Amino acid sequence: MSGSTSVGIQSTSASIQLRLEEDWLEICDRTQLVPGRGLAALLPDGRQAALFLDREGRAYAIDNRDPFTGAAVLSRGLLGTEQGRPFVASPLLKQRFDLETGRCLDDKEVSVAVHPVRVA
């Protein structure tokens, strides 16, 4: 899925927001995201988003549900890069998901939703 937005973070007093349909939803304070580690957020419709901050300070958000197992675990995955593109590897079966597109790097037929994210 395309249409992701990653944002470099300049201020530590800002909040992380996700775009859901036409509105922006405040998820957490920027200080709650630790570079290289994920954070799960419950969305109003009952789904979960996995938020990440890379070591360069860019924020990403994808669905937290691993499409291979159905478990809400992607926020606990390991971050890495493949040909300069950021990904998270599922902690269960280790499939890697591109944080900008949601596409699975190990199975081209599978992807997860990507949420536009901003710092406000």
MDAnalysis code that builds the backbone (N, CA, C; Angstrom):
import MDAnalysis as mda
import numpy as np

u = mda.Universe.empty(360, n_residues=120, atom_resindex=np.repeat(np.arange(120), 3), trajectory=True)
u.add_TopologyAttr("name", ["N", "CA", "C"] * 120)
u.add_TopologyAttr("resid", np.arange(1, 121))
u.add_TopologyAttr("resname", ["MET", "SER", "GLY", "SER", "THR", "SER", "VAL", "GLY", "ILE", "GLN", "SER", "THR", "SER", "ALA", "SER", "ILE", "GLN", "LEU", "ARG", "LEU", "GLU", "GLU", "ASP", "TRP", "LEU", "GLU", "ILE", "CYS", "ASP", "ARG", "THR", "GLN", "LEU", "VAL", "PRO", "GLY", "ARG", "GLY", "LEU", "ALA", "ALA", "LEU", "LEU", "PRO", "ASP", "GLY", "ARG", "GLN", "ALA", "ALA", "LEU", "PHE", "LEU", "ASP", "ARG", "GLU", "GLY", "ARG", "ALA", "TYR", "ALA", "ILE", "ASP", "ASN", "ARG", "ASP", "PRO", "PHE", "THR", "GLY", "ALA", "ALA", "VAL", "LEU", "SER", "ARG", "GLY", "LEU", "LEU", "GLY", "THR", "GLU", "GLN", "GLY", "ARG", "PRO", "PHE", "VAL", "ALA", "SER", "PRO", "LEU", "LEU", "LYS", "GLN", "ARG", "PHE", "ASP", "LEU", "GLU", "THR", "GLY", "ARG", "CYS", "LEU", "ASP", "ASP", "LYS", "GLU", "VAL", "SER", "VAL", "ALA", "VAL", "HIS", "PRO", "VAL", "ARG", "VAL", "ALA"])
u.atoms.positions = np.array([
    [0.835, -1.160, 0.000],
    [0.000, 0.000, 0.000],
    [0.885, 1.230, 0.000],
    [0.517, 2.191, -0.783],
    [1.313, 3.402, -0.832],
    [0.602, 4.510, -0.103],
    [1.236, 5.662, -0.062],
    [0.628, 6.803, 0.575],
    [1.123, 7.023, 1.986],
    [2.189, 6.330, 2.366],
    [2.702, 6.530, 3.715],
    [3.417, 7.858, 3.800],
    [3.519, 8.341, 4.985],
    [4.227, 9.571, 5.230],
    [5.150, 9.334, 6.399],
    [6.428, 9.606, 6.212],
    [7.338, 9.570, 7.345],
    [7.803, 10.991, 7.572],
    [8.013, 11.323, 8.822],
    [8.311, 12.692, 9.188],
    [9.532, 12.708, 10.084],
    [10.513, 13.540, 9.756],
    [11.639, 13.736, 10.654],
    [11.168, 14.516, 11.872],
    [11.635, 14.148, 13.036],
    [11.159, 14.764, 14.262],
    [12.206, 15.756, 14.749],
    [11.795, 17.005, 14.947],
    [12.701, 18.051, 15.374],
    [12.577, 18.349, 16.866],
    [11.373, 18.337, 17.393],
    [11.117, 18.753, 18.767],
    [10.763, 17.549, 19.634],
    [11.213, 17.573, 20.871],
    [10.867, 16.485, 21.772],
    [9.563, 16.737, 22.513],
    [8.966, 17.927, 22.369],
    [7.720, 18.216, 23.072],
    [6.509, 18.061, 22.160],
    [6.658, 17.440, 21.036],
    [5.585, 17.283, 20.066],
    [4.827, 15.982, 20.299],
    [3.658, 15.885, 19.676],
    [2.883, 14.650, 19.763],
    [2.914, 13.936, 18.415],
    [2.763, 12.625, 18.464],
    [2.687, 11.794, 17.268],
    [1.215, 11.636, 16.926],
    [0.862, 11.905, 15.675],
    [-0.517, 11.814, 15.228],
    [-0.616, 10.937, 13.988],
    [-1.711, 10.165, 13.901],
    [-2.004, 9.340, 12.731],
    [-3.205, 9.918, 12.010],
    [-3.174, 9.821, 10.689],
    [-4.335, 10.251, 9.920],
    [-5.246, 9.049, 9.716],
    [-6.478, 9.190, 10.183],
    [-7.501, 8.167, 10.023],
    [-8.649, 8.802, 9.261],
    [-8.833, 8.373, 8.036],
    [-9.809, 8.969, 7.124],
    [-9.469, 10.445, 6.952],
    [-10.311, 11.360, 7.424],
    [-10.065, 12.789, 7.215],
    [-9.491, 13.503, 8.433],
    [-9.393, 12.817, 9.558],
    [-8.963, 13.460, 10.799],
    [-7.610, 12.934, 11.260],
    [-6.923, 13.755, 12.047],
    [-5.686, 13.357, 12.692],
    [-5.984, 12.970, 14.135],
    [-5.478, 11.821, 14.547],
    [-5.687, 11.307, 15.895],
    [-4.370, 11.370, 16.655],
    [-4.369, 12.065, 17.799],
    [-3.167, 12.123, 18.616],
    [-2.978, 10.776, 19.295],
    [-1.777, 10.208, 19.144],
    [-1.485, 8.878, 19.680],
    [-0.676, 8.955, 20.972],
    [0.406, 9.704, 20.946],
    [1.269, 9.767, 22.120],
    [2.204, 10.958, 22.003],
    [2.881, 11.256, 23.098],
    [3.931, 12.260, 23.079],
    [5.137, 11.674, 22.349],
    [5.845, 12.481, 21.634],
    [7.014, 12.036, 20.878],
    [8.035, 11.333, 21.772],
    [8.125, 11.746, 23.029],
    [9.116, 11.164, 23.936],
    [8.814, 9.707, 24.272],
    [7.597, 9.238, 23.976],
    [7.266, 7.838, 24.253],
    [7.815, 6.886, 23.175],
    [8.234, 7.431, 22.043],
    [8.832, 6.595, 21.003],
    [10.346, 6.584, 21.178],
    [10.903, 5.403, 21.260],
    [12.341, 5.215, 21.409],
    [12.886, 4.737, 20.073],
    [13.927, 5.390, 19.539],
    [14.477, 4.945, 18.255],
    [14.815, 3.450, 18.275],
    [14.351, 2.767, 17.232],
    [14.630, 1.347, 17.093],
    [13.640, 0.426, 17.778],
    [12.663, 0.991, 18.499],
    [11.675, 0.178, 19.210],
    [10.282, 0.615, 18.804],
    [9.343, -0.313, 18.811],
    [7.975, -0.022, 18.417],
    [7.066, 0.258, 19.595],
    [5.895, 0.808, 19.273],
    [4.876, 1.102, 20.254],
    [3.534, 0.757, 19.621],
    [2.689, 0.017, 20.321],
    [1.358, -0.330, 19.810],
    [0.353, 0.686, 20.314],
    [-0.582, 1.066, 19.436],
    [-1.631, 2.018, 19.806],
    [-2.977, 1.454, 19.383],
    [-3.948, 1.497, 20.285],
    [-5.303, 1.063, 19.986],
    [-6.025, 2.188, 19.266],
    [-6.612, 1.885, 18.103],
    [-7.329, 2.877, 17.303],
    [-8.813, 2.844, 17.644],
    [-9.552, 3.915, 17.343],
    [-10.975, 3.978, 17.702],
    [-11.824, 2.830, 17.142],
    [-11.434, 2.264, 15.999],
    [-12.222, 1.176, 15.410],
    [-11.831, -0.204, 15.940],
    [-10.938, -0.256, 16.936],
    [-10.542, -1.527, 17.538],
    [-9.281, -2.131, 16.956],
    [-8.822, -1.624, 15.810],
    [-7.549, -2.104, 15.261],
    [-6.403, -1.523, 16.061],
    [-5.205, -2.022, 15.802],
    [-4.009, -1.489, 16.434],
    [-3.048, -0.999, 15.364],
    [-2.324, 0.048, 15.686],
    [-1.247, 0.538, 14.824],
    [0.072, 0.291, 15.538],
    [1.098, 0.006, 14.759],
    [2.455, -0.128, 15.282],
    [3.218, 1.119, 14.851],
    [3.734, 1.874, 15.815],
    [4.478, 3.094, 15.534],
    [5.946, 2.859, 15.781],
    [6.769, 3.465, 14.925],
    [8.213, 3.297, 15.029],
    [8.899, 4.629, 14.804],
    [10.034, 4.785, 15.429],
    [10.920, 5.920, 15.227],
    [12.268, 5.337, 14.845],
    [12.763, 5.692, 13.645],
    [14.062, 5.129, 13.256],
    [15.187, 5.959, 13.877],
    [16.396, 5.516, 13.695],
    [17.538, 6.164, 14.340],
    [17.819, 7.555, 13.782],
    [17.262, 7.873, 12.611],
    [17.393, 9.216, 12.039],
    [16.266, 10.137, 12.491],
    [15.330, 9.637, 13.309],
    [14.260, 10.453, 13.829],
    [12.996, 10.486, 12.993],
    [12.865, 9.606, 12.000],
    [11.649, 9.542, 11.185],
    [10.647, 8.596, 11.835],
    [9.379, 9.017, 11.826],
    [8.297, 8.216, 12.412],
    [7.545, 7.483, 11.315],
    [7.089, 6.260, 11.637],
    [6.330, 5.413, 10.716],
    [5.187, 4.771, 11.486],
    [4.107, 4.426, 10.767],
    [2.990, 3.723, 11.397],
    [2.394, 2.736, 10.400],
    [2.258, 1.483, 10.835],
    [1.625, 0.435, 10.043],
    [0.647, -0.311, 10.941],
    [-0.198, -1.147, 10.348],
    [-1.057, -1.984, 11.181],
    [-0.185, -2.900, 12.035],
    [-0.623, -3.164, 13.246],
    [0.144, -3.988, 14.176],
    [-0.080, -5.482, 13.953],
    [-1.112, -5.849, 13.216],
    [-1.463, -7.257, 13.023],
    [-0.558, -7.916, 11.973],
    [0.094, -8.995, 12.371],
    [0.924, -9.796, 11.462],
    [-0.018, -10.599, 10.569],
    [-0.023, -10.361, 9.254],
    [-0.967, -11.065, 8.389],
    [-0.698, -12.567, 8.264],
    [0.476, -13.024, 8.644],
    [0.789, -14.447, 8.549],
    [0.263, -15.243, 9.738],
    [0.161, -14.612, 10.910],
    [-0.280, -15.327, 12.106],
    [-1.569, -14.763, 12.691],
    [-1.913, -13.532, 12.344],
    [-3.079, -12.879, 12.918],
    [-2.816, -12.242, 14.270],
    [-1.619, -12.394, 14.789],
    [-1.276, -11.843, 16.098],
    [-0.893, -10.361, 15.985],
    [-1.259, -9.586, 16.975],
    [-0.930, -8.157, 17.009],
    [0.455, -7.982, 17.634],
    [1.497, -8.164, 16.808],
    [2.860, -8.204, 17.342],
    [3.889, -7.382, 16.565],
    [3.509, -6.755, 15.463],
    [4.525, -6.079, 14.651],
    [5.231, -4.962, 15.411],
    [4.559, -4.357, 16.383],
    [5.212, -3.307, 17.177],
    [6.391, -3.851, 17.982],
    [6.446, -5.159, 18.171],
    [7.545, -5.780, 18.919],
    [8.660, -6.302, 18.007],
    [8.543, -6.021, 16.717],
    [9.526, -6.513, 15.758],
    [10.825, -5.729, 15.778],
    [11.802, -6.265, 15.045],
    [13.114, -5.632, 14.938],
    [13.160, -4.747, 13.705],
    [13.710, -3.540, 13.851],
    [13.848, -2.627, 12.724],
    [15.154, -2.905, 11.993],
    [15.121, -2.676, 10.690],
    [16.308, -2.822, 9.867],
    [16.117, -2.067, 8.567],
    [17.071, -2.235, 7.657],
    [16.948, -1.640, 6.324],
    [17.310, -2.670, 5.283],
    [16.667, -2.581, 4.142],
    [16.934, -3.437, 2.976],
    [17.072, -2.490, 1.799],
    [18.271, -2.402, 1.229],
    [18.545, -1.508, 0.113],
    [18.112, -0.076, 0.444],
    [18.404, 0.351, 1.678],
    [18.113, 1.702, 2.109],
    [16.677, 1.959, 2.525],
    [15.822, 0.941, 2.493],
    [14.409, 1.103, 2.856],
    [14.186, 0.516, 4.249],
    [13.482, 1.259, 5.127],
    [13.248, 0.775, 6.486],
    [12.202, -0.337, 6.510],
    [12.427, -1.319, 7.371],
    [11.455, -2.402, 7.545],
    [11.395, -2.811, 9.003],
    [10.319, -3.543, 9.324],
    [10.210, -4.209, 10.616],
    [10.058, -5.694, 10.327],
    [10.782, -6.509, 11.076],
    [10.674, -7.964, 10.959],
    [9.756, -8.466, 12.065],
    [8.749, -9.244, 11.687],
    [7.820, -9.786, 12.676],
    [8.587, -10.620, 13.700],
    [8.236, -10.476, 14.976],
    [8.932, -11.276, 15.988],
    [8.546, -12.750, 15.961],
    [7.515, -13.113, 15.216],
    [7.077, -14.516, 15.193],
    [7.755, -15.303, 14.074],
    [7.398, -15.030, 12.837],
    [7.935, -15.815, 11.717],
    [9.011, -15.078, 10.929],
    [9.325, -13.856, 11.336],
    [10.432, -13.039, 10.812],
    [10.199, -12.431, 9.429],
    [8.959, -12.457, 8.893],
    [8.728, -11.767, 7.635],
    [8.970, -10.277, 7.854],
    [9.517, -9.625, 6.819],
    [9.870, -8.216, 6.908],
    [8.850, -7.372, 6.145],
    [8.430, -6.255, 6.761],
    [7.449, -5.362, 6.162],
    [8.060, -3.977, 5.987],
    [8.006, -3.462, 4.763],
    [8.503, -2.129, 4.441],
    [7.671, -1.111, 5.217],
    [8.305, -0.242, 5.978],
    [7.583, 0.718, 6.803],
    [6.989, 1.868, 5.998],
    [7.446, 2.072, 4.764],
    [6.911, 3.144, 3.932],
    [5.746, 2.686, 3.067],
    [5.743, 1.425, 2.656],
    [4.702, 0.934, 1.747],
    [3.814, -0.141, 2.360],
    [4.281, -0.804, 3.428],
    [3.555, -1.916, 4.033],
    [3.772, -3.245, 3.331],
    [4.469, -3.242, 2.213],
    [4.689, -4.458, 1.427],
    [5.607, -5.423, 2.164],
    [5.246, -6.702, 2.125],
    [6.098, -7.733, 2.718],
    [7.277, -7.971, 1.780],
    [8.480, -7.892, 2.296],
    [9.675, -8.090, 1.481],
    [9.936, -9.562, 1.187],
    [9.260, -10.446, 1.899],
    [9.487, -11.881, 1.747],
    [8.366, -12.589, 1.003],
    [7.258, -11.918, 0.769],
    [6.126, -12.484, 0.032],
    [5.400, -11.329, -0.634],
    [5.634, -11.125, -1.913],
    [5.128, -9.961, -2.648],
    [3.607, -9.893, -2.701],
    [2.916, -10.967, -2.335],
    [1.450, -10.997, -2.363],
    [0.828, -10.450, -1.072],
    [1.648, -10.151, -0.072],
    [1.144, -9.778, 1.252],
    [1.609, -8.368, 1.599],
    [0.728, -7.624, 2.255],
    [1.101, -6.303, 2.757],
    [0.254, -5.972, 3.978],
    [0.660, -4.936, 4.684],
    [-0.110, -4.406, 5.805],
    [-0.432, -2.948, 5.487],
    [-1.479, -2.425, 6.114],
    [-1.861, -1.032, 5.892],
    [-0.817, -0.097, 6.494],
    [-0.635, 1.022, 5.841],
    [0.270, 2.068, 6.299],
    [-0.574, 3.277, 6.674],
    [-0.237, 3.913, 7.789],
    [-0.959, 5.092, 8.243],
    [-0.065, 6.327, 8.086],
    [-0.564, 7.380, 7.453],
    [0.201, 8.617, 7.450],
    [0.418, 9.082, 8.883],
    [1.594, 9.573, 9.167],
    [1.955, 9.979, 10.527],
    [2.587, 11.361, 10.466],
    [2.343, 12.140, 11.501],
    [2.955, 13.461, 11.579],
    [3.286, 13.789, 13.030],
    [4.152, 14.766, 13.178],
    [4.519, 15.286, 14.487],
    [3.914, 16.685, 14.557],
    [3.113, 16.927, 15.569],
    [2.444, 18.241, 15.677],
    [2.610, 18.816, 17.065],
])
